[in-house]
Amino acid sequence: MRVVVPFGKGNRLIQGFVVRIFNKSEYAGKLKKIFSVIDLEPVLNDERLKMAEWMAQYTFSFRISCMQAMLPSAMRAQYQKKIVLLSDDVNEEVHSFFSGKNEADFDEQKIPAELLGQLIKARQQNKVEIRYLVKDKAKAKKITVIKSLLTGTEIAREKDNLRTNANNLRTLLDYLNDHQEELIPQLQVETETHLKADVLRTAEKKGWLLRKRIEQYRDPRKNLNIEQTTPRVLTPQQKIAVEAVSQKADEQQPTTFLLQGVTGSGKTEVYLQVIANVLKAGKTALMLVPEIGLTPQMVERVTSRFGKKVALLHSGLSNGERFDEWRRIEKNEAQVVVGARSAIFAPLKNIGIIIIDEEHETSYKQDNMPRYHARDVAKWRAKYHHCPVLLGSATPSLESRARAQKGVYHWLHMDARINKQPLPKVEIIDMRQEVPFAKNMNFSKTMLDGIQQTLERNEQIILMLNRRGYSSFMMCRDCGFVLKCPNCDISLTLHMDTHSMKCHYCGHEEAIPQICPSCKGRHIRYYGTGTQQVETELQKIFPKARILRMDVDTTRRKGAHARILDKFGRREADILLGTQMIAKGLDYPDVTLVGVLNADTALGMADFRASEKTFQLLTQVSGRAGRANKVGRVVIQTYNPDHYAIRLAREQNYELFFRKEMTIRHQGVYPPYYFTVQITASSRDESQAAKKMYQIYGEIRKCLSSQAMILGPTPQAVARINNRYFYQLIVKYKHEERLFSYLNEVLHKSQKDERNGIQIMIDREPLNFV
C-alpha cells in the first residue's frame, strides 16, 4: 500500500510504498511514524513487487520509479477519493462514519487511526471499497437513469385517466410498459421517444418513474465500428504457428516465439486464434501494439472477436477511461488486454499468452526512468506465469532475428500472403536525375502519373513523408543565418497552420520572421519539405482529390487518429498523406498505390541502426498496397538508389538484408554482437556536465576488462536541449562482471549529484546513440 511519510530534516510529507513488514527494527536511530495510509487495499500485488525489484536492478532505476510506472496514470494524477458502503453488515463505528449515506469522502489524513483500522478490515471483507474520482473525469462519471415504478395494470389505469391531447405522456407510458424493471439512461429514453426532459420530470412528480444518478464506466470502444467476427480458415503456415504457440501455452512453457511473416500474411488472425485457445483454457491474454501503430483497425479486430472481454490501455484514452479499464482488468471483468508499452503492467492474473505485434518498433522502449523495454518485461512476466511470448513482425529487429537463428527463440515463418496476391511491384525513382527536369521538387513524373492514374481508377493512395511541418528550416539567402531554437541546438521548423516557427524538442514557438534577425535582409527562404507543404502542393496539382493529412500536428486531439483513419476507410478521401505513423498495421482493400516521397530521411542520421530503420519502414509501408484483390504498386523516391537498405526493401528481401547488415555490425562491433550501455550527464552548466562525464570515464575504465570498449566521452549530437547540456559515453561489452555493480553505485550517488544540478542517466541497450 502507499503511505504518506515525513521525510528528511524538514519532515516534508512525501509518498512511499510499504513493501514488507517487520516485527522488530534493526535500525539504531529513532524511527518516525507513518503520517497516513493512502490505500485501503494493496495497489501492487506480489508479482508486481517482485517485478519492480527485478526492473530496478536490470534497468538501473530506483525501485519507487518502477512501482509508480506500474500504476495507472489516474492514481498518479490529482484525484478525489470516495469510500462506498457495499454491505450493511458492518460494525457501529463504520456505520456512523457514513452518516446514513452509502458513500463518503475519504481523506485518510482526517480519519482517526482506530477508525482507519476498522475501515481496512471492512475492505478486506468486501464490505466497503475505495473509488477514485480523477479530476478530469469526475464531471462525466455519473449518468441519469430512469426506472418505471408502475405495474402493467397501473399503466393502463393512468392511460385511461389522461386527457385526450396528452400525447407525450401517453407515449412515455407506452415506453415504460415495454421497459419495466429496467434502468435506462435518460438520454436513451429521450432519443427513442423524442420526448424532452421536462416530460420525464413531470412523470417523476406523478410518481410514475424514478430518476437517479448512477456511476458508469467510460467505454473507450463506443466510437469503434465493431461487428462480431468468427475465426477464419487458416492457411497451412498460419495453422502451424497457432498449433506451436498453443501447445506451449497448454504445457505452461515460457517459450519465446518469433513469428516472421511478410506483410499481409495474416499474423493478426494467428494472434486472435491463439488468444481464443488460451481463453478456452480459462486463462487471460495480453497483446501489445506499438503506440504509433496503435491503429483502431487492430483494436477493432480484437474487440470484434472477443467483445466485452477486451480492455484497452493506451495514450489515446482519457485518464478516467484508462483508470476504469484498469479497474475492469483488476476485478477480472476483462480477460484480454490490448494496449501500448505500459499495458505490459496490466494487472491481469493467470496470463496464458503475451503477444507483441511489430516487435521491432522503437516505441516499446521507455526513454525516461525506468528505461525498460516492453519485450524484456514480457519475458519476465512469461516466466512468472509459465506462458509463452509471441513476437510478431515482417521485419524483426536484428537482435530478435539473431536469437531466433541461434535457437534462443522458437522461429516461425509465414512467407505467403493470405490473398495469394504477389507482393506489390516496387519502383525506385532516382531523384538526382529527376530534379533538373522536375516542375516540382517533391514529386517525380512517375509519382505524379501514378497518382493521376489511381485517382482515375477511383482507387486510394497512401503517401509517406517522414517529416512534419511545412519545411525543415528557415535560412537567409543574404547571410546564411538559420533561425535556431533559443533553448536547444536545433533549427526551428515552419508550421503554416499556426503561422509559427516551432522547436520539435522543447516546444518553443515564435512568430515567422519577415526580415533576417542577423543582417536585416529580406531574402528569407524555407528549405526542406514537410507534410503541410506537400499537402498544399498536392491540392494545387490535383484540385479534385480529397486529401487527409496525418501527423503529430493533426492527431493531437483525443480520437483524431481514429477519426482520420475511419474517414479514409469509408472512402471519404482519396489520398492519405502522413509521417511514419501510417506505415504499419493499416489494411484498406482499395489502396493500390503507396508512395514514399523521401526514403533518405533516416539514412542521414548518425545512428548505427539507420539502415535497419530505413529497411523496416520501407518494407512496412510497401505492405499497405494491394492487400485485397487489386494489384498493388509502390513508388519510392530517393537520392540514394544504390543503398542496400533501399535496394533490398524494393525486393522485400529481409534475409539478404539481415546477412548484409549483420556483417556490417560485426565489423563495427555493434549489437547484436555486443551489449551496450549509455551513460549521460546533463547540466545547465556545460563544463559541469563534461567534468562529471570525464570523472565517470576515469572510474569505469578501472572496472572493465580489455575486451570492453568505450566510445566517448563526447557531447550528444544535439548537445543542448531545453537549456541543458548533454555529454555521454557508450560502453560496448560481452561479459563484464564488475560493470553492473559500478553502474548501481553511479545510480545511487546520482541523488547527491542531482542536488548540484547534474542529472545522470543510465540506459541499458539504448535504441540510438545520438
SVG drawing of the C-alpha trace seen along z (x, -y; Angstrom):
<svg xmlns="http://www.w3.org/2000/svg" viewBox="-60 -45 103 75">
<polyline fill="none" stroke="black" stroke-width="0.4" points="0.0,0.0 1.0,-3.6 1.6,-5.8 2.5,-9.4 5.7,-9.7 7.6,-12.7 10.9,-12.8 14.3,-14.4 15.2,-17.0 12.3,-19.3 9.8,-16.4 8.2,-17.2 5.4,-14.8 6.1,-12.5 4.5,-9.4 6.1,-6.0 5.2,-2.3 5.1,0.3 6.6,3.4 7.4,5.5 6.5,5.5 9.0,6.5 8.1,7.2 11.4,5.8 13.6,3.0 17.4,3.3 17.6,-0.5 19.6,-2.1 18.2,-5.6 14.8,-7.0 12.0,-5.8 9.4,-8.2 5.7,-7.4 3.9,-6.9 1.8,-10.1 -1.1,-8.4 -2.1,-5.3 -3.3,-6.3 -4.8,-2.9 -7.3,-0.6 -6.2,2.3 -2.8,3.1 -2.2,1.3 0.6,3.7 0.4,7.5 3.2,9.9 4.0,10.3 4.4,6.6 6.5,6.2 8.9,8.9 8.9,7.3 9.8,3.9 12.7,5.4 14.0,7.1 13.3,4.0 15.2,1.7 18.3,4.0 18.0,4.6 17.3,1.1 19.4,-0.8 16.4,-2.6 15.1,-3.4 12.5,-0.8 9.9,-3.5 10.1,-4.7 9.4,-1.1 6.4,-0.8 5.0,-4.2 5.3,-3.1 3.1,-0.1 0.2,-2.2 -2.4,-3.7 -1.8,-7.4 -5.1,-8.1 -3.6,-7.0 -0.6,-9.3 -2.9,-12.2 -4.8,-14.5 -7.9,-12.7 -10.6,-12.7 -11.4,-9.5 -14.7,-8.2 -15.4,-5.2 -18.5,-3.3 -20.5,-1.1 -21.3,2.3 -22.9,4.1 -25.0,3.0 -23.3,5.8 -20.6,3.6 -19.9,2.5 -21.3,-0.6 -18.2,-2.9 -18.1,-2.2 -21.9,-2.7 -21.8,-6.0 -18.9,-7.1 -21.3,-7.0 -24.0,-9.1 -26.9,-7.2 -25.4,-7.6 -23.9,-4.8 -20.7,-6.8 -18.5,-9.4 -15.4,-11.4 -12.3,-9.6 -9.3,-11.7 -7.0,-9.3 -5.3,-12.2 -8.5,-13.3 -9.6,-9.8 -8.6,-8.6 -6.2,-5.7 -8.6,-3.4 -11.4,-4.0 -9.0,-3.6 -8.1,-0.2 -11.9,0.7 -12.3,-0.5 -9.3,1.6 -10.9,4.6 -14.2,3.9 -12.4,3.6 -10.8,7.0 -14.3,8.4 -15.5,6.7 -18.0,4.6 -16.6,1.2 -14.5,0.2 -12.5,-2.9 -13.3,-4.7 -11.0,-7.3 -12.6,-10.2 -9.9,-11.7 -10.3,-15.4 -10.7,-15.4 -13.3,-12.6 -15.3,-13.4 -17.7,-15.5 -18.6,-12.7 -18.5,-10.0 -22.3,-9.7 -25.3,-9.5 -29.0,-9.9 -31.1,-6.8 -34.9,-6.2 -36.9,-3.2 -40.6,-2.6 -42.4,-2.5 -45.7,-1.3 -47.1,2.2 -48.8,3.0 -52.3,2.6 -51.3,-0.8 -50.0,-2.0 -53.4,-1.0 -55.3,-2.9 -53.1,-6.0 -53.6,-6.0 -57.4,-5.9 -57.2,-9.0 -55.1,-11.1 -56.6,-14.0 -57.1,-13.1 -54.4,-15.6 -51.7,-14.4 -49.8,-12.6 -46.4,-13.0 -47.4,-11.4 -49.2,-8.6 -46.0,-7.9 -44.0,-7.8 -46.4,-5.3 -46.2,-3.0 -42.4,-3.2 -42.5,-2.4 -44.8,0.6 -42.2,2.0 -39.3,1.5 -40.5,2.5 -37.8,3.4 -35.1,1.8 -32.6,-1.0 -32.4,-3.0 -30.2,-6.1 -32.3,-9.2 -30.6,-10.2 -31.6,-6.9 -35.2,-7.4 -35.2,-11.0 -33.7,-9.7 -36.0,-6.7 -39.2,-8.5 -38.4,-12.0 -39.6,-13.4 -38.0,-16.4 -36.5,-16.2 -39.4,-18.2 -41.9,-15.4 -39.8,-13.0 -39.6,-15.4 -43.5,-15.7 -43.8,-11.9 -41.4,-11.8 -43.6,-14.2 -46.6,-12.0 -44.8,-9.0 -44.6,-7.1 -40.8,-6.7 -37.7,-7.1 -34.8,-9.3 -31.4,-8.8 -27.7,-9.3 -25.5,-6.2 -21.8,-5.6 -20.9,-4.3 -17.7,-3.0 -16.4,-5.1 -16.2,-2.9 -13.3,-3.7 -14.8,-1.4 -18.0,-3.4 -16.8,-5.1 -15.3,-1.9 -17.0,-0.2 -17.5,3.2 -19.2,6.2 -18.9,9.7 -16.4,11.8 -15.8,15.5 -12.4,17.3 -11.2,17.6 -10.0,20.8 -6.2,20.8 -3.6,21.3 -1.1,24.2 1.5,21.7 -0.9,20.0 -2.1,23.4 1.5,24.5 2.1,21.2 -1.2,21.4 -0.6,25.0 3.0,24.5 2.2,21.5 -1.0,23.1 0.9,26.3 3.4,24.4 0.6,22.4 -1.1,25.7 2.2,27.1 2.8,23.9 6.2,23.4 7.6,19.8 9.0,20.2 9.6,17.0 8.4,17.3 9.4,15.1 6.6,15.1 8.2,13.6 5.6,13.1 5.5,11.0 3.1,8.0 -0.4,9.4 0.4,13.0 -2.3,13.0 -0.3,12.5 -3.4,10.9 -5.5,14.0 -2.8,16.1 -2.8,13.8 -6.7,14.0 -6.8,17.8 -4.0,18.2 -5.9,15.9 -9.1,17.8 -7.3,21.1 -5.9,19.5 -9.4,18.1 -10.9,21.6 -8.4,22.9 -9.7,20.3 -6.6,18.0 -6.1,14.4 -4.2,12.8 -2.1,9.6 -1.4,8.1 0.9,5.1 0.8,2.9 3.2,0.0 1.8,-3.3 2.5,-4.9 0.8,-2.0 -2.0,-1.6 -4.5,-1.7 -8.1,-1.4 -8.1,1.4 -6.2,3.7 -8.3,2.7 -11.5,3.3 -10.3,6.7 -9.6,7.9 -12.8,6.4 -14.9,7.7 -13.7,11.2 -13.8,11.1 -16.4,8.4 -16.6,7.2 -13.8,9.4 -11.4,6.8 -9.9,3.9 -7.9,1.2 -4.9,-0.7 -3.2,-3.4 -2.4,-7.1 -5.5,-7.9 -7.7,-7.3 -8.5,-9.9 -7.2,-9.5 -10.7,-8.4 -11.2,-5.9 -7.8,-4.3 -8.5,-4.1 -11.8,-2.4 -10.2,0.1 -7.5,0.8 -10.2,1.5 -12.1,3.8 -8.9,5.8 -8.2,5.9 -11.7,7.1 -11.4,9.9 -14.1,8.3 -11.8,8.3 -9.7,11.3 -7.9,9.8 -5.9,6.6 -4.8,4.7 -2.5,1.7 0.7,-0.1 4.0,0.1 2.8,-0.5 0.0,2.1 2.7,4.7 2.0,3.9 -1.8,4.6 -3.0,6.3 -4.0,9.5 -3.9,12.7 -3.3,16.2 -1.8,15.0 -1.8,17.6 -0.1,15.7 1.7,12.4 1.8,11.1 4.0,8.2 3.0,7.1 5.5,5.2 8.2,6.3 10.9,4.2 9.2,0.9 11.2,-1.6 8.2,-2.8 8.4,0.3 11.4,-1.3 10.7,-3.8 13.0,-6.8 12.9,-8.0 13.3,-6.2 12.6,-3.3 14.2,-2.8 12.6,0.6 11.9,2.4 8.4,4.0 9.9,7.1 12.2,7.7 9.3,7.2 7.1,9.5 9.7,12.3 9.9,11.8 6.1,12.0 6.0,15.0 8.4,16.8 6.3,15.8 3.1,17.0 4.6,20.0 3.3,18.9 4.7,18.3 5.6,14.9 4.8,14.4 6.8,11.7 5.5,10.8 6.9,8.7 7.5,8.7 10.9,7.1 12.1,8.3 14.8,6.4 18.3,7.8 18.6,8.8 15.4,10.9 16.2,12.4 19.7,13.4 18.3,15.0 15.8,17.0 18.7,18.2 20.7,19.3 17.7,21.2 17.1,18.9 13.7,18.0 11.4,20.6 11.3,19.4 8.0,19.4 7.8,18.4 4.9,17.1 6.2,16.1 3.0,16.1 0.2,13.5 -3.3,14.9 -4.9,13.4 -2.4,15.3 -1.5,12.0 2.2,11.3 3.9,8.6 3.4,5.2 5.7,4.1 8.2,1.6 9.8,-1.1 12.8,-3.1 13.0,-6.6 16.4,-8.3 15.6,-11.9 19.1,-13.0 18.0,-12.5 14.5,-13.8 15.4,-17.2 16.9,-19.0 13.7,-18.4 11.1,-18.3 8.5,-21.1 8.1,-20.2 10.9,-19.3 8.8,-16.9 7.2,-14.7 8.8,-12.8 6.9,-12.4 6.4,-8.7 4.9,-9.6 2.5,-12.2 1.5,-9.9 0.8,-7.1 -1.4,-9.3 -3.3,-10.6 -4.0,-7.0 -5.0,-5.7 -7.4,-8.6 -8.9,-7.9 -9.5,-4.3 -11.3,-5.6 -8.7,-3.8 -6.9,-5.1 -3.3,-6.3 -1.1,-6.4 1.8,-8.9 4.5,-8.9 7.0,-11.7 8.8,-11.3 8.9,-14.9 6.1,-17.0 5.7,-20.8 5.8,-23.0 9.6,-23.0 12.6,-21.9 14.3,-25.2 14.4,-28.9 17.6,-30.4 18.6,-34.0 20.0,-33.9 22.0,-37.0 24.0,-36.0 23.2,-32.3 21.6,-32.8 19.4,-29.8 16.8,-30.5 17.5,-28.2 15.7,-27.4 17.0,-29.6 16.9,-26.6 18.2,-23.8 20.9,-23.3 18.4,-22.7 16.8,-24.7 13.1,-25.8 10.5,-24.2 8.0,-26.3 4.3,-25.4 1.8,-27.2 -1.3,-26.0 -0.3,-28.0 1.8,-30.6 4.8,-30.0 8.3,-28.5 8.4,-25.6 11.0,-23.5 10.2,-19.8 12.4,-19.1 11.3,-21.6 8.1,-23.1 9.4,-26.7 7.3,-28.7 7.8,-32.1 6.4,-34.2 7.6,-33.7 10.3,-36.4 9.8,-38.8 13.3,-40.1 16.6,-38.4 17.4,-38.9 21.1,-38.9 21.6,-41.1 18.1,-42.6 17.9,-41.4 14.5,-40.4 15.7,-37.3 14.3,-34.7 13.7,-31.3 12.4,-28.0 14.3,-24.8 13.3,-21.1 9.9,-19.7 7.2,-18.9 3.8,-17.2 1.9,-20.6 3.8,-21.8 3.2,-18.6 -0.5,-18.8 -0.7,-22.3 1.2,-21.3 -0.9,-18.2 -4.1,-20.2 -2.8,-22.6 -1.8,-19.7 -5.0,-17.6 -7.7,-20.1 -10.5,-17.5 -8.6,-15.0 -9.8,-14.7 -6.7,-14.7 -6.3,-13.7 -3.1,-14.6 -1.9,-12.5 1.0,-13.6 1.6,-14.7 0.0,-18.1 -3.3,-16.7 -3.7,-13.9 -3.1,-15.9 -6.8,-15.9 -8.3,-12.8 -9.7,-10.4 -8.2,-12.3 -6.1,-9.3 -9.2,-7.0 -11.4,-9.7 -8.9,-10.3 -8.4,-6.5 -12.2,-5.9 -12.8,-8.6 -10.2,-7.1 -11.7,-3.6 -15.2,-4.9 -13.8,-6.2 -14.4,-9.9 -10.8,-10.7 -8.6,-9.6 -5.2,-10.3 -3.8,-9.7 -0.6,-11.7 1.4,-11.2 4.5,-10.5 5.7,-7.1 2.5,-6.6 0.7,-5.5 3.4,-3.0 2.2,0.0 -0.9,2.0 -3.3,0.3 -5.4,2.6 -7.5,1.0 -8.7,3.0 -8.8,0.0 -5.3,-1.2 -3.3,-0.3 -0.6,-2.9 1.8,-3.7 4.3,-6.5 7.4,-7.3 8.4,-10.9 11.9,-10.8 13.3,-7.4 16.5,-9.0 15.3,-10.8 16.5,-8.2 19.7,-7.3 21.1,-10.7 21.1,-10.2 24.3,-9.4 22.8,-6.2 24.2,-2.6 20.6,-1.4 19.8,-3.9 19.9,-1.3 17.7,1.1 15.1,-1.5 15.0,-2.6 14.6,1.0 11.9,1.7 9.9,-1.5 10.0,-1.0 9.1,2.7 6.2,1.9 4.8,-1.0 5.1,1.0 3.0,3.7 0.0,1.3 -0.6,1.7 -2.5,4.5 -3.9,6.2 -7.2,7.3 -7.9,8.5 -6.4,5.5 -2.7,5.4 -0.6,3.0 2.2,0.6 4.8,-1.2 6.9,-4.2 9.9,-5.1 11.7,-8.4 15.4,-8.6 18.7,-10.3 20.5,-7.0 19.0,-4.4 22.1,-2.1 22.0,-2.0 21.5,1.7 18.7,0.9 16.6,-0.8 17.6,1.8 16.6,4.8 13.4,3.1 12.3,3.0 12.7,6.8 11.3,7.2 14.3,9.4 14.7,9.5 17.0,12.5 19.6,10.8 19.3,7.6 19.8,9.5 23.0,11.1 24.4,7.9 23.6,5.8 24.9,8.4 28.3,8.4 28.5,4.6 27.5,4.8 30.2,7.5 32.8,5.3 31.7,2.3 31.5,4.2 27.8,3.3 24.7,5.1 23.7,7.9 27.3,9.0 27.9,6.8 25.8,5.5 25.8,1.7 25.1,-0.7 24.8,-4.5 25.7,-6.9 24.6,-10.5 25.3,-13.5 23.4,-16.8 23.5,-20.2 22.7,-23.8 26.4,-24.4 28.2,-22.8 31.6,-22.4 29.9,-20.7 28.3,-18.1 31.6,-17.5 33.6,-17.2 31.1,-14.7 31.3,-12.6 35.1,-12.5 35.1,-11.5 32.8,-8.6 35.0,-7.7 38.1,-7.5 36.2,-5.3 34.6,-3.0 37.8,-2.2 39.1,-0.5 36.1,1.8 36.3,3.1 38.4,5.8 40.4,5.3 37.6,6.9 35.2,3.9 35.2,0.7 34.3,-2.8 33.1,-5.4 33.4,-9.0 33.0,-11.0 31.5,-13.3 28.7,-15.9 25.5,-14.4 24.5,-15.0 22.0,-17.7 24.3,-18.9 21.8,-21.3 18.0,-20.6 15.8,-22.9 18.9,-24.8 20.6,-21.7 23.9,-20.4 24.3,-16.7 27.5,-14.6 27.6,-10.9 29.7,-7.7 28.9,-4.3 30.3,-1.0 30.3,2.0 30.9,5.3 30.2,9.1 30.7,10.2 31.7,7.7 31.1,8.9 32.1,5.6 30.3,3.2 26.8,3.7 27.8,3.2 29.6,0.0 26.6,-1.3 24.4,-0.7 26.9,-2.7 26.6,-5.6 22.8,-5.4 22.8,-5.8 25.4,-8.5 23.4,-10.4 20.9,-11.5 23.7,-13.7 24.7,-14.9 21.1,-16.0 21.3,-18.4 24.1,-20.1 22.1,-20.4 23.6,-17.4 21.4,-14.6 22.8,-11.2 21.0,-8.7 21.9,-5.1 20.3,-3.4 20.8,0.4 20.7,1.2 19.8,-2.3 18.0,-2.3 20.1,-5.2 23.3,-6.8 22.5,-10.4"/>
</svg>
